[in-house]
Amino acid sequence: MRMSQHFPTTRRSTREGLIDSQRLLEQAGYFRNVASGVHALLPLGWRVLQRVRQIVFEEMERAGIQNLQLPILQPRELWQQTERWDKYVASKTMFTTTEQHSGAVFGLSPTAEEVVTMLVAGEVHSYRDLPVILHQIGPKFRDEIRPRFGLLRAREFEMSDAYSFDINEEGMRHSFELLRLVYERIFTRAGLINCLSVHADSGAIGGQGSAESMAVCAAGEDVLLTCDNCDYGANAEKAESRYPRPEYTTELQPVQWEETPNIMTVEQLETHFPGIEATDMIKTIIFTVDPDSGSPYEVAVCIRGDLEINETKLRNALKADALAPSDASVVREVTGAEVGFAGPIGLKNVARHLFDESVKGMTNFLCGYNTTDHHALNVNFGRDIPEPESYVSVHAARQGDQCAACEHGTLRESRGIEVGHIFMLQQGYARSLNATFTDETGAEQVIWMGCYGIGTTRLMQAIVEQNNDKDGIIWPESVAPYHAYVMTARASDECQKAFADQLVSDLMAVGVEVLYDDRTISAGEKFMDADLIGCPWRITVGRKAAEGLAECRNRRTKETTEEAIDAIVHKFATRSQC
Amino acid sequence: MRMSQHFPTTRRSTREGLIDSQRLLEQAGYFRNVASGVHALLPLGWRVLQRVRQIVFEEMERAGIQNLQLPILQPRELWQQTERWDKYVASKTMFTTTEQHSGAVFGLSPTAEEVVTMLVAGEVHSYRDLPVILHQIGPKFRDEIRPRFGLLRAREFEMSDAYSFDINEEGMRHSFELLRLVYERIFTRAGLINCLSVHADSGAIGGQGSAESMAVCAAGEDVLLTCDNCDYGANAEKAESRYPRPEYTTELQPVQWEETPNIMTVEQLETHFPGIEATDMIKTIIFTVDPDSGSPYEVAVCIRGDLEINETKLRNALKADALAPSDASVVREVTGAEVGFAGPIGLKNVARHLFDESVKGMTNFLCGYNTTDHHALNVNFGRDIPEPESYVSVHAARQGDQCAACEHGTLRESRGIEVGHIFMLQQGYARSLNATFTDETGAEQVIWMGCYGIGTTRLMQAIVEQNNDKDGIIWPESVAPYHAYVMTARASDECQKAFADQLVSDLMAVGVEVLYDDRTISAGEKFMDADLIGCPWRITVGRKAAEGLAECRNRRTKETTEEAIDAIVHKFATRSQC
């Protein structure tokens, strides 16, 4: 492709406030916004995406996984069978559309468990037909409340989604591990520099056990906690840790009721009561569950003063779709006091009262008692309030906590872009959609499933977020839109032009994809575009064309060599492909 | 891929009443219905589609056309700018969806002129940036009133759509002709046996001048008229012809008013009035225009008795979106008579009265006069009714008519599946969306556009409709899901199994894609599946495996040869690819 004919030209500047990858992809002309969260991939972006798709398809086929193409229009009835329709519509994560002639309602595929399970239910009859793993790449839709960061969080995006079907739990786990390996190969081939597989929350997909593939980079939206000693890593939403536990005395002190005017936070209390630390306090926090539904309700959660509540864990503990800290007016109703003085004693109208395991065994603790401007000291379970019947784990793990897996390491925080997510789904979807098989004894069994997703458009941008410098993108060979950027230093120089024409033609003859900058602009401008667009190699045909030499420059290392046409062509023809 | 692991297995029977291609694709397991007009492509179907896509992309790139990916979600505002939103929504051809958080409304792309023109408007500034042709392959959506014939008429389907942008009409015509050639190459490479480029109506896309690519086959929904002498061909909706015209006498006879009880049709009148032929009669037909809109209105059309009205031509003559013959009650209101006795004299409340050019110069003709059970004979323009001020051409061309292009040939009727449609759009879209450029003199000019579409999923099935026999599909090499179907006659025979394993491994090593039937079922069942699935070659490893020989059978010619492994591998490794 000649730059003189290329659509579009690059831009020297772009909007303010973009993260690096978004800015570079926009400037170089890889994509454009069409609406909020809706993009068009321009020719350069399309070429990268095609290469990403190719890697995904190849690795899936290598693993014996069969590719297919599921529809975007997903019948409402199927999603009602799995009880996901109302959930997805109520949470406004699904786009829907109605067929005018028949009135049939469809969701625009945010994922495809229902359709693929229905298909498998219609074709699989015997244990001999299993296992099977099916995979597709196609557009997906999520009605994101706040699309941002270009291709990273979009309303319309592309996903690679795979679904495994096995005869038992062991088979499901085997498929899950197979896909974990396939994903590793894909991300390595696609040029991610630092990609971690971490434990993750399963969210609306459900099932038990899931792992996210995280492209580690400062601009990532997700917070990761990884052990500096073992291979434990988890999304902060899901991470478990060991946290320091003081020895609590068993000698109970008499309870004291203290005035604490305007003293509400743990920090303020620590200052007000020298000697009492956050680990000696219990916070009580009121949450409203399913606030947007027709029937919201309140819960109270008690947690040790130095810890924070992880709302994902709390949602899971409550099996709730959504929750949020209650509004001040609700807190006043529930506690009968101003915000800041909630406590475990005397709450009204809370549907459930949860105790985080961090409060287990605490003695002589400080807490609120639902009276404005007052706190109680030396409160004890069993004496002042009933011993909790059970505990839940809803506190957030933190950087610096001890690793729960190896007990020797310390958790470190980093950020990542979620490029993949794999799930063990167990039998929920198959049971709802009646996807069964006959086992060796002739008995009917429910299929065990897994599902697996890679955001292919998101991956494109994650690669750029990890592979760039101040001048532009640095594409890995495997996904670069073109292998080489060939340019004349002076397009009006006949010798340079003839040399470059020949070189481009020879390179293309051996299968090298070339972006040929034949424009009559300055060499400096061409250098800038070459760096911005980021092909792995820039080949400059300049003054030494008369001697039969051109300059090859590696975009990543910036190393340059002067070589003859034949040597250049030979180098590209024989290079190893990723 | 091993048949023992393949998803799904074939079916020996299928639903009744399907056309050949649909039946064979369903039985062999290429696709399944998910909802009316919504399909899932199964692994075999996906592989064929990938090959079709590859051919399209290659031919586009060869012609210097740049690939990109436009979104499915198309902002309503853009479609309002071109005044297509109301049209597409009113005619119920567009699926729409609403973004819940912002209230933004989108159409699901039935085509993408608006989005691509907006993109080009933002990037193209100078005549130096043109011409540019952009192409994508992606899902498309049309709210079809009656989806049918499998992939041929679906609500969700896949299209290759290209858009050209030029500085003037000459450029537009040049791009149009380039795409016509690209399409010819694509259809030839994809294995269509008989594909015609015919003149077509431009429909809702608009513009002037369009051509359809028609895969000729008996099951086609479109009627084609082609000249047996020259290369003229047209969709019957659009076809022009010369039809026989008797010499009409100039000697006017006195008008006669005749009773014709219950005699309404041309045939009945010919019987009732021996000697008066259909070419001596004028039929008057009442149409209701835009019947589903808020303001329908009636028109009357007069045409010679032996000819029929082509509703597409009539719609174009009236610049109407929709029309239909009026209901009996409306006809009674307009004519004051029962249906069958309408005539050109004394109609009430018709907005327009059109005369087809076939009635020009007729004398002493028979027609109705809006009186039940009566007709008039020897009616004449200028004497009994006013001479029409103008004539339109709204009669349908027919098989047997003389070719309007060469004047020597005769039109023959055939049927076809529309696999491609190319349009000269002129400047309409660019003007509405302000897509302009600065010409060499510095003046601002509106871009000239063309658009081009191939139904890729429809093409898949059209290929099958043209390439099958009673036993199954006969894939052309270029789009076959696998090159070869390798099978053992007896899977339990160790020698056969070892031979087949080696052969498959050797074939795959030289890049041949193999479907390996390793199942322990009878050879007869395997033969049936091989024929049904339709790979170009079947290689049977049977008794002669002991001698190192296998049988190669060509699916199309049914020719068989016995060959050694090395010879088979060599033959496949060196065969020419389409």
HADDOCK unambig.tbl for C-alpha pairs under 7 A between the chains (distance, minus, plus):
assign (segid A and resid 8 and name CA) (segid B and resid 123 and name CA) 6.03 0.50 0.50
assign (segid A and resid 38 and name CA) (segid B and resid 71 and name CA) 6.62 0.50 0.50
assign (segid A and resid 39 and name CA) (segid B and resid 71 and name CA) 6.11 0.50 0.50
assign (segid A and resid 40 and name CA) (segid B and resid 69 and name CA) 5.71 0.50 0.50
assign (segid A and resid 40 and name CA) (segid B and resid 70 and name CA) 4.57 0.50 0.50
assign (segid A and resid 40 and name CA) (segid B and resid 71 and name CA) 5.71 0.50 0.50
assign (segid A and resid 41 and name CA) (segid B and resid 68 and name CA) 5.68 0.50 0.50
assign (segid A and resid 41 and name CA) (segid B and resid 69 and name CA) 4.96 0.50 0.50
assign (segid A and resid 41 and name CA) (segid B and resid 70 and name CA) 6.42 0.50 0.50
assign (segid A and resid 42 and name CA) (segid B and resid 68 and name CA) 4.94 0.50 0.50
assign (segid A and resid 42 and name CA) (segid B and resid 69 and name CA) 6.64 0.50 0.50
assign (segid A and resid 43 and name CA) (segid B and resid 66 and name CA) 6.03 0.50 0.50
assign (segid A and resid 43 and name CA) (segid B and resid 67 and name CA) 5.35 0.50 0.50
assign (segid A and resid 43 and name CA) (segid B and resid 68 and name CA) 4.70 0.50 0.50
assign (segid A and resid 46 and name CA) (segid B and resid 67 and name CA) 6.78 0.50 0.50
assign (segid A and resid 46 and name CA) (segid B and resid 68 and name CA) 5.17 0.50 0.50
assign (segid A and resid 46 and name CA) (segid B and resid 69 and name CA) 6.31 0.50 0.50
assign (segid A and resid 66 and name CA) (segid B and resid 43 and name CA) 6.03 0.50 0.50
assign (segid A and resid 67 and name CA) (segid B and resid 43 and name CA) 5.34 0.50 0.50
assign (segid A and resid 67 and name CA) (segid B and resid 46 and name CA) 6.77 0.50 0.50
assign (segid A and resid 68 and name CA) (segid B and resid 41 and name CA) 5.67 0.50 0.50
assign (segid A and resid 68 and name CA) (segid B and resid 42 and name CA) 4.93 0.50 0.50
assign (segid A and resid 68 and name CA) (segid B and resid 43 and name CA) 4.68 0.50 0.50
assign (segid A and resid 68 and name CA) (segid B and resid 46 and name CA) 5.14 0.50 0.50
assign (segid A and resid 69 and name CA) (segid B and resid 40 and name CA) 5.72 0.50 0.50
assign (segid A and resid 69 and name CA) (segid B and resid 41 and name CA) 4.96 0.50 0.50
assign (segid A and resid 69 and name CA) (segid B and resid 42 and name CA) 6.63 0.50 0.50
assign (segid A and resid 69 and name CA) (segid B and resid 46 and name CA) 6.28 0.50 0.50
assign (segid A and resid 70 and name CA) (segid B and resid 40 and name CA) 4.56 0.50 0.50
assign (segid A and resid 70 and name CA) (segid B and resid 41 and name CA) 6.41 0.50 0.50
assign (segid A and resid 71 and name CA) (segid B and resid 38 and name CA) 6.62 0.50 0.50
assign (segid A and resid 71 and name CA) (segid B and resid 39 and name CA) 6.10 0.50 0.50
assign (segid A and resid 71 and name CA) (segid B and resid 40 and name CA) 5.70 0.50 0.50
assign (segid A and resid 75 and name CA) (segid B and resid 35 and name CA) 7.00 0.50 0.50
assign (segid A and resid 92 and name CA) (segid B and resid 100 and name CA) 6.31 0.50 0.50
assign (segid A and resid 95 and name CA) (segid B and resid 97 and name CA) 6.33 0.50 0.50
assign (segid A and resid 95 and name CA) (segid B and resid 98 and name CA) 6.90 0.50 0.50
assign (segid A and resid 95 and name CA) (segid B and resid 99 and name CA) 6.80 0.50 0.50
assign (segid A and resid 96 and name CA) (segid B and resid 97 and name CA) 5.83 0.50 0.50
assign (segid A and resid 97 and name CA) (segid B and resid 95 and name CA) 6.33 0.50 0.50
assign (segid A and resid 97 and name CA) (segid B and resid 96 and name CA) 5.83 0.50 0.50
assign (segid A and resid 97 and name CA) (segid B and resid 97 and name CA) 5.21 0.50 0.50
assign (segid A and resid 98 and name CA) (segid B and resid 95 and name CA) 6.90 0.50 0.50
assign (segid A and resid 99 and name CA) (segid B and resid 95 and name CA) 6.80 0.50 0.50
assign (segid A and resid 99 and name CA) (segid B and resid 143 and name CA) 6.45 0.50 0.50
assign (segid A and resid 100 and name CA) (segid B and resid 92 and name CA) 6.29 0.50 0.50
assign (segid A and resid 101 and name CA) (segid B and resid 145 and name CA) 6.11 0.50 0.50
assign (segid A and resid 123 and name CA) (segid B and resid 8 and name CA) 6.02 0.50 0.50
assign (segid A and resid 143 and name CA) (segid B and resid 99 and name CA) 6.45 0.50 0.50
assign (segid A and resid 145 and name CA) (segid B and resid 101 and name CA) 6.08 0.50 0.50
